Amino acid sequence: MKLGIYGYGNISRGVESAIAQNADAELVAVFSRRDPSSVKTVSGAKVYAASEAPKFKDDIDVMIICGGSATDLPVLTPELAKDFNVIDSFDTHARIPEHFSNVDAAACGSGHIAVISGGWDPGMFSLARIYSNAILPNGSDYTFWGRGVSQGHSDAVRRIEGVLDARQYTVPVEEALRSVRAGENPVLTTRQKHTREVYVVAAEGADLAKIEEQIKTMPNYFDEYDTTVTFITAEEMKADHSELPHGGFVIRTGSTGFNNEHKHVIEYSLQLDSNPEFTGSVLVAIARAASKMHSRGICGCKTVFDIAPADLSPLTPEELRAHML
């Protein structure tokens, strides 16, 4: 696969390292909205201005778009789908149907394939949910994230006026997690499942009260959670919050039998040292699938629900049957 990366930040570096681990992948170029001369890639890949991307439409099989879900991807993904097969990691769950519709129109119009909302949630957790729902139709779903840094939420906070840097930690409520694992089938509100911790480096003279209010009332991100905002220095941010761990749990509890007499718990979990590197690894696997699917004439917007597992793997069907089945 000849791959491109659009945007260069934490996720992009994760994608870059994943490409280096996949023998069937080659990084052709990185595109940045910053001055290319100011961007130094880890792998030494050539960096071009974002405006030059269309010149590479015949040289890149799949463009992996690395941007924030708040404002970047709703614009970038449909725009780039006009010239490329594209992948993104759009993670604002409430807006996925709208994003899908916009990207589908662009991809269908150009004959390209676009896979949106790739990563681990949405993405791998989405697959865990659909499999467990199909197996246990009589049951309840629960998803817990963290404790870990949410890159999308952190990015949304950094876009607030007066914020220089921010980290947002999603934290499961332990009592809620215990109750679910015990098969008690609690009915939980969003607020009862997680809390959010936000650490902010503010510009000198910024209105801290206003920043805190904007964070706590932000729709789709913080308004439904108990959120703690702590203002710290840039030095404290570097010393205490430079790592990007994450993880979480997808749990479905259900029952089988003619009288629902047998109880079951399905749990899928992740513990990640590096959220961006793991997300980048998922995106490269999805890029492989997109490349295969497009070679078969498939176009339009897709999600992980539309990808056959075999398309994610570099192994042949024979190898998969011999070693994975």
C-alpha atoms as one frame of an Amber mdcrd trajectory, in Angstrom:
protein
   0.000   0.000   0.000   1.232   3.466  -0.817  -0.058   5.627   2.025  -0.221
   9.323   2.736  -0.685  11.107   6.054  -2.620  14.361   6.174  -1.823  16.402
   9.281   1.091  15.759  11.605   0.603  15.340  15.341   0.274  12.552  17.901
  -2.018  10.321  15.805   0.110  10.912  12.708   3.255   9.803  14.481   1.336
   6.702  15.620   0.383   5.977  12.012   3.970   6.588  10.925   5.327   4.046
  13.406   2.639   1.519  12.406   3.535   1.838   8.720   7.134   1.017   9.628
   5.955  -2.254  11.215   3.926  -3.397   8.202   5.951  -4.856   5.346   3.145
  -4.258   2.840   2.917  -0.519   3.597   4.945   2.434   2.328   4.641   6.056
   3.480   4.751   8.228   0.365   4.351  11.657   1.929   3.098  13.696   4.870
   0.971  16.791   4.273   0.795  19.609   6.789  -1.105  22.873   7.086   1.962
  24.252   8.847   5.103  25.391   7.061   6.564  22.077   5.801  10.076  23.211
   6.695   9.036  23.378  10.352   7.749  19.772  10.453  10.255  16.992  11.104
   8.911  13.458  10.764  10.225  10.612  12.906  10.808   8.378   9.877  12.323
  11.082   7.723   9.345  11.045   5.357   9.049  14.054   3.074   6.630  16.758
   4.232   4.612  18.832   1.766   2.191  21.707   2.146  -1.405  20.564   2.513
  -2.290  22.507  -0.626  -0.024  20.191  -2.647  -1.916  17.013  -1.717  -4.053
  16.849  -4.907  -0.857  16.553  -6.976  -0.308  13.127  -5.379  -3.716  11.626
  -6.111  -2.233   9.116  -8.551   0.634   8.166  -6.216  -1.246   7.388  -3.001
  -3.568   4.408  -2.540  -5.055   5.626   0.739  -4.780   8.941   2.569  -4.987
   8.652   6.358  -6.426  11.889   7.717  -5.182  12.824  11.182  -7.163  15.717
  12.606  -9.533  16.637  15.372 -13.167  15.559  15.272 -14.465  18.887  16.562
 -13.676  21.007  13.503 -11.059  19.330  11.263 -12.492  16.024  10.078 -16.024
  17.243   9.225 -14.353  19.463   6.608 -11.225  17.531   5.644 -12.632  14.041
   5.088 -15.294  14.907   2.486 -12.902  17.344   0.795 -10.026  14.847   0.509
 -12.401  12.053  -0.546 -12.781  13.907  -3.829  -9.165  13.045  -4.715  -8.243
  10.024  -2.568  -9.411   6.891  -0.852  -9.436   8.116   2.749  -9.504   6.933
   6.370 -10.335   9.024   9.409 -10.823   8.521  13.159 -13.883  10.733  13.649
 -14.996  10.009  17.206 -17.886  12.329  18.035 -20.407   9.484  18.364 -23.504
  11.697  18.233 -22.457  13.209  14.887 -21.367  10.033  13.075 -24.606   9.739
  11.007 -24.221  13.324   9.791 -20.507  12.854   9.043 -21.221   9.585   7.218
 -23.778  11.279   4.974 -21.436  14.139   4.037 -18.486  11.858   3.327 -20.603
   9.353   1.407 -21.770  12.047  -1.006 -18.188  13.096  -1.714 -16.772   9.570
  -2.014 -19.577   8.272  -4.215 -19.231  11.293  -6.456 -15.522  10.665  -7.003
 -15.572   6.863  -7.079 -13.402   6.584  -3.978 -13.849   4.626  -0.763 -13.834
   6.417   2.592 -13.768   4.615   5.931 -14.737   6.886   8.804 -14.519   6.488
  12.577 -11.627   4.042  12.586  -9.658   3.413  15.762 -10.598   1.616  18.951
 -13.750   3.514  19.925 -15.382   4.003  17.575 -13.774   1.095  15.775 -12.730
  -2.036  17.647 -15.169  -1.379  20.489 -17.901  -0.949  17.879 -17.182  -4.454
  16.585 -17.262  -5.847  20.121 -20.696  -4.287  20.584 -22.160  -5.602  17.326
 -20.836  -9.152  17.880 -22.068  -9.368  21.481 -25.484  -7.940  20.561 -25.876
 -10.514  17.819 -24.941 -13.355  20.183 -26.971 -12.197  23.207 -30.070 -10.443
  21.860 -31.640 -10.451  25.323 -29.230  -8.278  27.279 -27.738  -4.894  28.081
 -24.717  -2.985  26.738 -22.151  -1.088  28.774 -19.045   0.772  27.610 -16.474
   2.208  29.992 -13.463   4.251  28.900 -10.277   4.912  30.808  -8.664   5.853
  32.991  -6.879   7.520  30.113  -6.284  10.542  27.938  -8.933  11.258  25.327
  -7.203  12.933  22.398 -10.448  14.182  20.858 -11.643  15.759  24.088  -8.209
  17.234  24.776  -8.182  18.728  21.284 -11.647  20.221  21.805 -10.462  21.955
  24.986  -7.320  23.287  23.292  -9.519  25.080  20.774 -11.079  27.244  23.489
  -9.811  30.819  23.463  -7.152  31.329  26.112  -6.128  27.646  26.332  -2.508
  26.906  25.444  -2.542  23.186  26.216  -4.897  20.631  27.758  -5.229  16.969
  28.722  -8.563  15.319  29.409  -8.770  12.073  31.373 -11.863   9.885  31.204
 -12.339   7.925  34.443 -14.820   5.032  34.961 -16.907   5.131  38.110 -15.703
   2.033  39.968 -19.035   1.214  41.623 -20.807   1.251  38.243 -18.158  -1.026
  36.713 -18.395  -3.460  39.650 -22.181  -3.622  39.375 -22.084  -4.393  35.655
 -19.466  -7.125  35.997 -21.543  -8.690  38.752 -24.431  -9.070  36.323 -26.699
  -6.696  38.246 -27.785  -4.965  34.997 -27.895  -1.451  36.464 -29.592   1.336
  34.538 -26.877   3.984  34.405 -26.945   7.556  33.195 -23.951   8.989  31.350
 -23.006  10.879  34.511 -23.104   7.702  36.619 -20.660   5.805  34.381 -17.740
   8.238  34.053 -16.168  11.374  35.404 -13.870  13.685  33.460 -10.687  15.349
  34.668  -9.291  18.242  32.642  -5.863  19.796  33.138  -5.404  23.157  31.412
  -2.477  25.461  30.724  -4.036  28.891  30.208  -2.583  31.943  28.536  -1.443
  34.745  30.800  -4.380  36.973  31.657  -6.975  34.481  30.353 -10.389  34.400
  32.010 -10.102  31.114  33.937 -13.714  31.108  35.101 -14.914  31.538  31.516
 -12.652  28.730  30.271 -13.918  26.387  32.996 -17.534  27.220  32.177 -16.979
  26.632  28.449 -15.427  23.234  29.166 -18.131  22.034  31.538 -20.982  23.074
  29.226 -19.461  21.847  25.918 -22.112  19.769  24.075 -21.198  16.184  23.134
 -18.027  16.388  25.225 -18.552  17.491  28.849 -22.083  18.737  29.461 -23.396
  15.331  30.599 -20.509  14.527  32.971 -19.195  15.556  36.374 -16.082  17.390
  35.230 -13.164  18.698  37.279 -11.018  21.437  35.701  -7.536  22.066  37.118
  -5.275  24.856  35.879  -1.564  23.996  35.864   1.690  25.362  34.448   3.317
  24.266  31.202   6.100  22.718  33.272   3.594  20.666  35.285   1.909  19.538
  32.068   5.213  18.318  30.644   6.262  16.596  33.870   2.967  14.952  34.827
   0.873  14.583  31.665   3.220  13.911  28.742   2.185  10.262  28.328  -0.994
   9.279  26.458  -2.329   6.055  28.013  -5.909   4.888  27.565  -8.115   1.831
  27.412 -11.518   0.653  28.454 -14.131  -2.075  28.546 -17.086  -3.142  26.401
 -19.432  -5.370  28.376 -22.689  -7.050  27.436 -24.693  -8.954  29.994 -27.436
 -11.260  28.796 -29.377 -14.423  29.353 -30.229 -17.543  27.364 -32.633 -20.436
  27.766 -36.404 -20.636  27.350 -36.838 -19.087  30.790 -33.711 -16.877  30.633
 -32.281 -19.046  33.368 -28.638 -18.844  32.293 -26.696 -15.595  32.653 -23.669
 -14.550  30.598 -21.161 -11.710  30.586 -19.122 -10.827  27.483 -16.232  -8.441
  28.146 -13.719  -6.981  25.713 -10.988  -4.788  27.167  -7.955  -2.771  26.115
  -5.049  -1.432  28.150  -2.949   0.941  26.077   0.401   2.508  26.903   0.025
   4.826  23.908  -3.396   5.803  22.646  -2.068   7.432  19.430   0.252   4.568
  18.524  -2.476   1.984  19.014  -4.989   4.121  17.093  -2.442   4.549  14.314
  -2.011   0.775  14.135  -5.763   0.310  13.733  -5.884   2.966  11.010  -3.153
   1.256   8.980  -5.027  -2.062   9.153  -8.192  -0.297   7.993  -6.236   1.358
   5.185  -5.236  -2.119   4.009  -8.884  -3.140   3.967  -9.903   0.006   2.112
  -7.257  -0.595  -0.526  -8.458  -4.180  -1.064 -12.109  -3.144  -1.167 -11.484
  -0.333  -3.659  -9.579  -2.735  -5.916 -12.821  -4.748  -6.066 -14.759  -1.689
  -7.234 -16.281  -0.699  -3.887 -16.768   3.017  -3.316 -18.643   5.349  -0.985
 -18.441   5.822   2.769 -17.950   2.760   4.972 -17.372   1.956   8.638 -15.743
  -0.984  10.401 -19.122  -2.747  10.197 -18.649  -3.033   6.415 -15.139  -4.521
   6.513 -14.602  -8.281   6.361 -12.005  -9.360   8.958  -9.856 -10.971   6.279
  -9.460  -7.623   4.524  -7.722  -6.182   7.587  -4.970  -8.797   7.495  -1.878
  -9.010   5.275  -2.150 -12.813   5.421  -3.594 -14.822   2.543  -6.921 -16.623
   2.962  -5.015 -19.916   3.151  -2.758 -18.590   5.903  -5.701 -17.222   7.840
  -7.529 -20.562   7.726  -4.399 -22.445   8.781  -3.318 -20.188  11.627  -6.159
 -17.898  12.751  -9.329 -19.965  12.437
